[in-house]
């Protein structure tokens, strides 16, 4: 619990502190319902720690005060939005602060990246093209990875071998230097296999920006992909009906043939399963936006350069938007209005982040491989408790059992 509380504090410090450091002229927005500071210096930080996480703090706050609430980080006011309706009203056409980019840049001590509107739009297009080209070029490799992934962790050999563990730790420390070398090698060269960095290089970004974006994308993609895979498998074990429908679609699309990118596009129900996994797990419970121009939400005025939190974990469980919100039900995404709402929140469509798009593809490959061979079963009596960090995970290891499908 202590580690959990420390992470909650670290997350808020990194998320809010980084934005306020980069944009120190934040103003106070008066008249928005919420709570007064618990402590003059720390604001409501003690309340966040006592709640267990920022997400759980926001759940309680929105239950008490409604869809638009405020609290204090030190001596600065923060506004949180907790329903789809108020999110639709929030106008912020200029800078935005992605939670992964903001936090990771703070922890890595990166300073660049606060470009203008056209520059940020250009970078987003580069990322989208980079993901698309990388997946197409490396699809065979992606399939091969699943036959190797987990070695050293599943059998415990990583912890048993000090030599191997040191190699693993050294690799992490050297990641940035490796990326620098790759960037240098890819510049001005033509390769048969396209990787993400190629798109950044071709976009004429400076070396530091390419390095930072490569590092951020790599780290964020890894954690989002890992957690999406984990939660998708966990939720599938809770519903035999969903598993059956998913297997039937995979069998109909692929038959006995290979998994291909073209056929993956036909897996409509599989995509519904993944969208519902993101929603039910509250995969990314909080997002941050910087109010670059004065905005109005209901009767409340939010001055420019106010930090606004999107309480996505609250929104994704709102029963007025998601009937039977606590039920894992992929069929809800048959409704086009539900799909549009999900897209508005940034989890699909044109607002979908590149890291999540990558995670959808990897998880689809994983499920396509597993479901053709195995029934996924839950462990009787197991209760999975949730830990809300930058990406939602389970507090303890989650176990499943399997049986052969043929």
Number of C-alpha atoms within 10 A of each C-alpha: 8 9 8 16 18 13 19 24 19 16 19 19 17 20 26 20 19 21 24 18 12 13 15 12 11 20 15 18 18 12 12 18 18 19 15 13 20 15 15 12 13 15 20 21 23 14 17 19 19 13 17 20 22 25 25 18 17 27 17 13 21 21 12 13 14 14 20 20 22 24 24 22 20 17 15 18 22 21 21 26 24 26 22 21 15 16 20 12 12 18 14 15 11 16 18 20 20 16 24 21 20 23 24 21 21 19 14 11 10 14 13 11 16 13 12 11 12 10 13 16 13 12 18 15 15 21 22 20 17 20 21 18 18 19 20 16 15 14 18 13 10 16 16 11 11 13 9 9 10 11 11 15 10 9 10 11 13 17 13 11 12 11 10 14 15 13 13 12 10 11 13 11 11 10 12 15 12 14 17 16 12 14 18 13 10 16 12 10 8 9 9 6 11 19 19 20 23 24 23 23 20 13 15 10 15 10 14 14 17 21 23 22 20 20 19 20 19 13 15 21 19 15 17 22 19 14 20 25 20 16 21 21 23 19 22 22 20 15 15 13 11 20 20 14 13 24 22 15 18 24 15 12 16 17 12 9 8 9 18 14 14 9 12 18 12 15 18 14 20 25 20 19 24 22 23 23 24 22 25 21 26 22 23 23 25 24 22 21 20 22 23 20 16 13 16 14 16 10 8 14 14 24 18 18 21 27 28 22 22 24 25 27 24 23 25 26 22 17 11 11 15 15 12 13 15 14 11 19 20 19 12 18 19 12 9 10 11 14 17 15 16 22 15 17 19 16 21 18 14 10 13 16 17 21 22 20 19 20 22 21 19 21 22 19 19 16 19 21 16 16 19 19 14 16 19 23 19 18 14 9 6 10 10 14 11 13 17 24 20 24 19 22 24 16 13 11 8 17 13 13 12 14 10 10 11 7
